[in-house]
Structures are given as C-alpha cells and as structure tokens.
Amino acid sequence: MKPKRVLTYIMPFYIAIGPVYWFLFLSPDVFNLAKYALAILAIGSAFFFGANEWLRDRQFISGSSIKLVIGMVFISLPAMYLSQSDDALLTLFRYGILFGLLIALYWLAKEQGFLQRTPLAIALVMTPLCAITVADFLLNLGLPSFDGWYRLYATGFSTSRTQWAGGLVCLSIFMMWCYLNSPGRIKYLYLVAFVVVLLSQLSSGGRGGTLASLLGVAALLIYYKRYGMIMLGVIGASLFAIAFQDVLITHLRFDRLQDGAQASSDFSSGRLEQYGIAFDLIKSPTDLLIGLGPKGYENAFAQQGIDFEIHNVWLRLLIEYGLFMPVFVFSFLILSMFRAVRENRHNKEAFGLVIILLAGMFTTLVEPNAIVFSFQNYLLWWLIFIVLKRNTAKGFLAS
C-alpha cells in the first residue's frame, strides 16, 4: 500500500483528536508529543513522497496557504530579535509545523478517500469522548480532569473549558453540515455526533465556544432553509432552559451579573481588565508597530496576579508582533474566504463550509490561541480552508 494511501486513513483521526490533549493515563505532555509525532509523520511523508506532485501543481502556492505562514514569520522576526525572547525559537518551530501541515493537508486533500473518511473519523472519535463528559455532568460521576483539580465535564479532554469548547466549534457545526448534505442513513450518525458535541460544550461551561456553535448552526440552518429544524431547536432549547434555569444560570456564570462595579469583571472572568493591562503595555510607536515579542506581556500580567494568556487572538498578535501582524492575518483569511464565496456562489456545500470558518473565527475573540497559535486544535478549520481554496467542498460527501 502506498504511503499516501496509508495517510488517508491515519490523518482523519489526527484531525478528529485535534481538541483532545490527554486521555486515560496519557498526560497532556505525552499526548502532545504523540500529536506532534503524527504531524511530523504527515509532513515528512508529504515532502518525501509527494514533493514532485505538489510542486508541479500550479495552484499549490495559493491553494495551500503557505503564503500566510511565510508572511507571519517575516512580520514577527523584528519583535523576536528586539525582545530576545526565550520563546522565539519555539515560536519559529511552531510556524514550521504549521507550514508543513498546510502542505500535507493540501497534498492529501486531493484524495477523495481522505476527505470522505474525515467526517466519519470525527463522528466515531468525538461522539464517545463527548458523551463521557456529558455523562459526568448529568449523572455527577465525579470523573477528574487530567490533573485532578477540576471535574472532567469542565475541561473535557483538554486543559480548560475555554480550550475544549472552542476546539469543538468547527467539529460540531461540521457534523451538522454533514447531516444536511449527506445521503442515506450515515447522516443520522452525524446528527447524533452534533448533538453530543454541542452538549459537551454546554456541559463544560465554555460560553464562547457554545455561543459560536449555536450561531454557526443557526446560520447554517437558515442558509439551507431548514426552518422546521430551527423551530424545533428553539422550542427544545427554551424548554430545556426553563426546566434547568437555576443550574444553567450558575453553570454558565450568569449569576455574576449583579449590581456593582465588579459585575462585568466577574462575568468576563477578569478579561476586560486583562485587555486594559495589555493595551497599557503599548508605550511607544515601536511597541505599536513591532510589538513586545512572544509572551511580551507575561511579566506585566504576572505582576498583576494574572497567570493566563491574553484571551483574544488579535490583541495578542498586536501586543506580541505589532500592528501589521493582526492586520495581515485577518486580511488574508477574510479575503480568502471572500474569494471562496465569490467562486462558489452557486455551490451550496461550499457556502456552508464558509459559515464553519466564520464561526471558528468567532472563537479568536474569546480565546488566546484559536486557529493561529493552537493550530492542532483547529486542524479541521485549516483543512476546510484549504478545501475551499481548492473548490473541492463536495469531496467530504460520500457519493
């Protein structure tokens, strides 16, 4: 069997476990090494066995999105040099992994089998994993997270509720997209997967990821004119919210919205103050244009007792690498999606995938690592992005 064909079976599961950071006895450190091993396997195979194939492809440069990574590297170099950050080499390594993965995904996306196996892999992997977290929440099983500090339902098989709920956004909406477009009985597997994944997001209490999924699915159903499903969903959600009103208010932390100066701060888990501190770090034109370097905000945050990253990708890019980085990345992604919409304006499957990308972009407003930094968590997003640029949206659907 050819190496490329072998990868068409392995890579769908690698994409499916994108949001998974630990499992059973495998700690996040060990599991992350395993994921990087899969990434290097894919990259090495693409370069060793497929270089002649993708280098001869005239659409390779534009279709693989490697121009984005190259631009990010060049824009970030001044900040890395001036800051002398210890994280600079690690950041360049991650850029290199993303660069290679985009090539590998572009190379594999030409194979119909790879695209068709990806939805099935996501459904088979994530349905049982998410069902475990939902059961822990509903049945109060007392299952611990990876470090024992939190309950399993709160972090899922990730390291935080934000990361788990955000990483599931594209997967949940993609399962609904597959249900709406797939023929035969297989579509009901995707529907079950969607429901379970969405419930896992809700169980975790990750508000940003849950909201992104709900908005994305609503937009998807409106676009496909499934008004009956919308009404059923609204009625079901309303009844559920009424029946479990007290639990949901506390679980989603709406009880923090009380009168007083700290209400908005408590509800946002301190992120509004965090944003203010981050902006205060820009003290000169050099800071604004070049940035403070990788994790350049870390010491200032530590002095304020903040031990987590900036929960907004675009603000983080601004602080670390200057104004040109978020403008360049945002423009590249939005313009690419605009071209995909224009080229596929009569392709309902493709336009549905654009909705998934936009929902994924929503998570960048509430997460520190979405898409750009934690790209293994968003491998499906990058695959869909490449598929749209190659105009092969129907490749996910079994004939």
N, C-alpha and C positions, 0 to 999 in steps of 0.2 A: 504494500500500500504506500502511495506517495506521501511524503511529509506534509504537503499542503492538505491533503485529504484527511490525514490524522488530525491536523489542527482544526479542521472544520467541525470535529466532534469535541475537541478539548476547549476551544475558545468560547463557545456558547456558555459553558459552565463557569469559565473565568469571568465572563460578563455578568452572569447571574449572581455570583458571590461578591460583586462589587461592593455592596453595602455591608458585607459580613467582615468583621475584624477579629473574631475569635469564635471558637466552637469547642465545647466539651473541655478536654484537657489542653487544648492548644491556646496559649495566651495570645494577646494581640501582637506581641513581638514576634513570636514564632509564626503565627498565621500571616503576618505581614511579609515575612521572609518567603513564605510559600507563594504568596501572591506575586511578589517580585520575581520569584523563580519562573512562574508562569509567564510573566511579562517578558523576561529575558529569553525564554524559550520561543515565544512568538516573534520577538524582534530578531533573534538570531536566525530563525527559520526564514523570515521574510528577506533578510539580507543574503543569506547563504543560498537558499533555494529559489528565491523569487526576484532577485535584483534585476536580472535580464528581462524579466516580464514587466515589472512596474516602471523601470527606467525607460523602456521603449514606448510607454503609454503617454501620448501627447497631453492627456488631461491629468497626469499624475500630480504635477506641481499645484494646480488649482484644486484638484479634487481631493487631495489628501490633507489639506490644511496645514502642511508643514511650514508655509509662509508665516503663519501665526506664531509658531514657536520660535522661528528664526528672528522675527521682529521682537518678540518678548525678550530674547537673550540679549540682543543688541541694546534695547532700551534699558535693561536692568544692569548692564555692565558698569556704567558710571557710578551708580549707587553702591554696587558691590565693592568697587575699587576705593571710593572715598570713605566708606564706612569701615572697611577692613573687617567685615562681619565674618564670624566663625561659621555662619550658616551659608556662606556664598557657595562653597563647593557642593554642599548638599543640594542647594537650590539648582545649580547647574546640572547636577546628576539627575534631578527630577525632570528638568527640562529635556534632558537627553532621553529619559524613559518615555516621556510623552511624545517626543519626536519620533522615536522608534515605534511606539504603539500606533500612532496615526498611520505610519507606513504599513504596519502589519494589518491593521483593520482595513485599509484601502485595498491591500493585496487580497485579503480573504473575502472582502465584500463582493468580489467578482464571482464567487462561488455560490450558486443558488442553495446548495445544501447547508452552507454555513448560516446564511440568513434565515432559512426556514427552521433550522434547529434552535436558533436563539430564543424565540418566544417560548418554545416548548421547554427549554432548559430553565428559563426564568420561572415558569409556572411550576415545574416539578421541584425546583430547589427552594423557592421562596414561599410557596404555599405551606409546607410543613413547618418551616422555620418561623414564619409569622404566626402560624396557628399556635405554636408553643407559647409565644409571648402573649397572645390574646388570652389563651387559657390561663396563664399565670395571673393575668389581671382580673379576669372574670371569676375564676374559681379560687383566687387567693392561694395559689400553690406554694408561695414563698420561695420560688426559684431565685437564686442570686445572680447578679451580673458577674462579669469576668473578675472583678476584684473584691466582690462580696460587700461593697459599700452600698450598692443600690439593688433594687429588685430587677429581675430580668425584663419585665414589661417596660420599665422606664428607659433602659438603654438598648433594648433589643440585643442583637448580636454585634453591636457596635460599642463605642465607648461613651456615648452620650445620647440623650434623647434628640438633640438637635441634629446630630450626625445621622442617626438612624432614620428619623422621619424625613430628613432632607434627601438622603440617599435612596429612599423608596419612592420618591415623587415620580420620576420618569418611569420606573418599573410599574407602578400602579396604573398610570394613565396609558402606558403602552399595552398593558393587559386588556384594558377597555377597548383600545384601538383594535387589538387583535380580535376581540369578541365581535366588534361591529363589522369587521371586514372579512372574517374567516368563514368558510363554508363548512357544512357538516357539524357533527357533534363536538369536534375539538373546541369549538368556540365556547362551549359551556365550561370547559376546563379553565379557559382564560377568564371567564366571568367569575368563577369561584376564586381564582387567584386574585383578581382585582379586589373583591370584597374582603378577603382575608388580609391582604396587604394594607388596604385602607384602614381596617380595624386595628391592625398593628400600629400604624401611625397614630391613630386616635388613642390607643392604649398607652403609648409612650408619653403622651402629653406634649409632643413636639408640635407646637401650634403653627409655626411657619410652614413646615412640610405638609401637615394635614391641610392647611388652607390652600397651598399651592396645588395639591392633588384635587381638592374639591373644585377649585376654579378651573383647572385644566380639564377635568372630566365634564363639567358643566359646559364649557366652551366646545368640547368635542361633541357632546350630545346635541347641542344647538346646531352646530355645523352640519351634522348628519341628520338633522331634523327628527331626532328620536324624542319627540315631546312627551310621549307616553312614559318613557323611562325617566324623564325629568320630573314629571308629576309624581310618579311612584317614589322616586328618590326623595323629593321634597316632603311628601306625606310621611314616608318612613322615617326620615331624619327628624321631622317635627315631633312625631310620636315618641321616638327614642329620646329626644332632648327633654320632652315633658316628663317622661317616666323616670329619667335619671338626672333630673335637673340639678339637684344638690351635689351629686357625685361629680358631674361634669363641671360645674362652676368651680369646685375646689381642685379637681384634677387638672383642668386647663388654666388654673390660677387666675380666674376672673374675680375671685374673692379679694384679690389685691387692689382692685379698683375701688378704693374707698376715699372718702374726702380727706384731704390733707396734702401737704407738699410732696410727700413721698409716694403718692398713689401711682403716678406714671412711671416713676423709677422702679417701684416694686413690680409693676405689671410687665415692664420690659426687662426684668432681671438685671437692672443696672446698665443696660446697653446705651440708654440715652446719655448718661454721664460718661460712659466709655467713649462715645463718639465725640463728646465735647473735649475730653482729655486728648484724644487723638488729633483733633484739629488744632489744639493749642501747641502741639509739638512742631507745627509749621511756623518757624520763626524768621525765615529769610526767603528770598527768591530762590536760592539754591535748594532749600528744603522743598519748596513747592515744585520746582522743575525736575529735580534729580531724585529727591526722596532721601530717606534716612537709612536705606539698606534693609536687607532681610531681618525681620523682627526688630527693626529700629525703634519700635515703640515699647519693647518689652520692659526695659528698666524703669521707664516712667510709669508703666502700668503696675509694676511690682511695688513701687513706692506708694502707690495708692491702694495697695492691697488687692489688685486685680490679677488673678492668676490664669486668665484665659485670653484667647486671641480676639482681635477685632472682628465682631460678628457682622461684617459687611465686606464682601469681597472687593468692591470698587473703592471703598475707603481704605482698605488695607493696601490695595495696589497703589493708591495715591500716596499714602504715608511711606511705604517701603521704596517705591520706584519713581515717584514723581507724577506729574500731571499727564505726561504723554502716554504712560502705560495704560491706565484705565480707558483713556480716550481711544487708543489704538485697539485694545482688545474688544471693547464694546462695539466700536465701529466695524471691526472685522466680522464679528459674529452677527450683528444686526444686518449688515449689508449682504452677507452671505445668505441669510435667511430670506431677505427681501428678493434676492435673485432667484432663490429656490421657489418662492411663491409665484414670481412672475413667469418662470419657465414651466411651472406645473399648475398653472391656474385652472386647468381643466382636469386635473388629476386629484380626485377626492382623497385617495390614500395618502398622497404626498402632503396635501394641506393639513391633514390630520396629524401627521408627524411634526409639522411645524408647530402646532399647538403644544405638543410634548416638549419641544425645545424651549418654547417661551415659558412654559411652566417651570422647567428646570432653571431658566434664567431668574425666575422669581426668587428661588432659594438663595441666590447670591446676595440678596438684600438682607437676609437674616442669618446667614451662615458665614463662618470665617474662611472656609476652604472650598466651597462648592465649585465644581467644574474646573476651575483654573488650577487650584492647589491640590485638592484631593481628587485627582482625575481618575484614579482607580475606582473610587466610589461612584463615579459618573461615566463609566465606560459605555453604558448604553446610550447616554446622551451623545458622546463623541461618535459612536457608530451610526446613530441616526443622522447626525450632522453630515457625516461622510456619504451616507446613502442618499441623502437629499441632494448633495452636490453632484453626485453621480447619476441622479434621476433614476434610481432603481428601487423606489419605495415598495413596489409590489413584490419584491424579492422575499420579503418576510412572510408572505402568504402562500400556503400550500395550494397547489393547483388542484 
